[in-house]
Amino acid sequence: VPPELDQTLSTLTSHRSVLGYLLIARGGPSSASIIRHSGVVFEGEKGRKYAGVIAKIVESVQAGLEEVNGSSVDDSSETVCCCSLEIMDCLTLISFVKDEVRFMRIRTKRHEIMISPDERYLLAVLHDPTVA
């Protein structure tokens, strides 16, 4: 783990309201592996369950975005063929830039989880919003 990340994670855990964090290798919901964690809430089997659920949430939201935007993981552009009398021109009419989730906050009655997905990693921070 780079020293900058170490410092950031240390700063995060120093806040009174933070109950813990998970740094997860992104590889799909069934293969979400914990790289690093802090806080008793993320220890052992419960931590592995959280990691799997967080990965599923991010993948589900990403899939929803792709569905709404009319693109999929495999489609980076939409090709439209225009026919003229003598020539068939295929033009890329619309080029979709893949939209991606940058940050998510999920709040329940007791907790709030903040998720920051990256291409290779997910960082999830659990905190108690009632603590000042």
N, C-alpha and C positions, 0 to 999 in steps of 0.2 A: 504494500500500500504506500503510495507516494506521501511524503511528509506533509504536503498541503492538505491532502485528504485527511490524514491523521489529525491535523490541527482543527479542521472543520468539524470532524466527528467529535473531537474532544470539546469543542465549543458548544456543539449541540447538546451533548449530555450534561453539560454544566448548568443548563437551565432547569429550574425547579420543576417546571411543568412537564418536562420530557421524561417519559417512562422508559424509553428505549428506542433503538433503531435496528434495522436490518439492512445489510448490504447483500444483495442477491445477484448471482450470476444469471443472466437472462438466457434461457434456453427452452422456454415453454413451461406451461403450468405443471406438467408431470416431472420435469427435470430441473425445477428451480432449486438451486443449491445455495446455501448461506455461505458467504465469504467471511462475513464478520457480523457480530451482533453485540448489543449492549442492553442491559436491563433483564430482570428476571422473567418478564412477560414473554421474552423471545428465546428462552432457554429450552433445550430438550425437544420433546415431541411437539409441544405447543408452538415453538419457534418454527419447526418444519411445516406445521399446518398453516401458520401465518404466511410463510414464504410461498407456499402453494396457492393459497387464496389470493394473495397480493398479485402474483403472476397471472392468475386467471382473470382478475379484475382488469388489469392493464390490457391483456390480450383481448378481452371482451369489448372494452371501450374502444380500442384501436380498430377492431373488426367493425364495430358500429359506425365509426367515423368513415371507414372505407366504403361501407354500404351506403351511407348517406351521400358521400361524395361521388358515388358511382364508379369507384375504382377499386381494384383489388391489389393484393401484394404483388401479383405477377404483371398487372397492367400499369405501365408508366405513361402510356399515351393511348389515345383513341384515334384510329385511322379511319377516315371517311373517303370512299372512292366516288369520284365525280365522273360521270360518263359524258363525253361529247360525241358528236357524230363520227369522228375519225380516230379519236385518241382516248385512251383510258388514263386519266390522271388520278393518281392516288396521293392525296395530300394529308398531312397531319393537320387536322383542323383544330383540335384542342389538345393541348399537352397538359395532362394532369400532373401536378407536383404532389407527391404523396404527403398528405397531412399526417401529422403524428402528435401523439399526446406528449406534452411537455411537463405538466404538473397537475396533480389531482389532490383534492382535499375531500375527505369523507368524514362527516361529523355525525356522531350518535349522541344519545343523551349524556353519556359519561366520558367519551373519548373523541379524539380527532386523529385521523391518520393522514399524513401527508406523504404522497408518493411522487418521486421524481424519477421517471424512467429515462434511460439512456439506451443507446444502441446495444450495448453489451451488459449493462447493469441496471438494477432497480434499487433506489434508496427509499426506504420507508421509515418514517419517524412517527411514533405514537406518543401523543401527549394528552394531558388532562387540561382542557380549556378552562376549567373552573379555578385552577391555581393561578394566582396573580404573578 
